[in-house]
Amino acid sequence: MKRILALVFILVGAGVVGFGAYRAVSTLGGLYQNNLTDPLGQPEGAEKAASERMLKGVMIGAVGLPFLLTGTVLWKLSRRAKLS
């Protein structure tokens, strides 16, 4: 039972962390792509808006981190109990 709960925590945590990382990196990629295609056509404050969106992605990822860590600890504890 503990292994199933650990696996659920790991999957949920990894999914949320992955989504947050994807959102932050895709925002950065979009900013660089726009700068490469039209460097002088950027609206005023585009970098500031992109940094705020990236920070939101990082915060989303940070929410999933406790789930991922809890699941990892539970998984290791269940593995040790199984080996003993």
N, C-alpha and C positions, 0 to 999 in steps of 0.2 A: 504494500500500500504506500509505503514511504517513497519507493522508487517512482511510482506513478505520479504522486504529488510533486516530486522533484522534477520529473520530466515535464509536467505541465508548467511549473514555474520557469524552467529553463526555456521552454518554447515561447511562452508569453513574453518573458523578459527579453529574449533575443529578438523577437519580432518587433517589440516596441523600440529597442535600441537600434535595430537595423532601419526601421522607418525613420527615426529621428536623424540618424546619420545620413540616410539617403536624401532626406529633405534639405539638410544643411549643405551637403556636397552638391546637390543639383542646383541649389540657389547660387552657389559660388560658380559652378560651371556655366550657368546662364548669364551671370554677370560678365565672365570672361568672354563668352561667345558673343555677347552684344558689343563688348569693347573691341573685339577683333573685326567684326563686320562693319561697324560704324563708330569709330572712336570718338568723333566729335559730336555725334548725335545723341549722346546720353543726356537724359533729363537731369536737371539739378537735383542733387540728393539721391541719386540712384544707388550709390555705394552705401549710404547710411541706411536706406530702406533694405538693401540686401543684407547688411549686417544684422539688422533687426530680425529678418526672416531666418537667417542662419542661427541666431541665438534661440529663437523659438524651436527650431529643429533640435538643437542641443538640449534644450530643456525637456523636450518630449523624450529624447533618448535617456536623459537622466532619470526620468520617472520609471523606466523599465529596468534600470540597473539594480535596484534592490531585489526585484523579482529574480533576475538572473543570478545574482550572488547567493540568494537564499536557496534557489534550486540547485546550484552547484554544491553548496555546503551539504544540503540534504542528500544529494546524490553520492557524495563522498562518504558521508556517514552510513548510508545504506550499504555501500560497497564494503566498508570495513566490517560492518555487522555480518554481512554475508560471508566474508572470508574468515571470520573468527569462529 
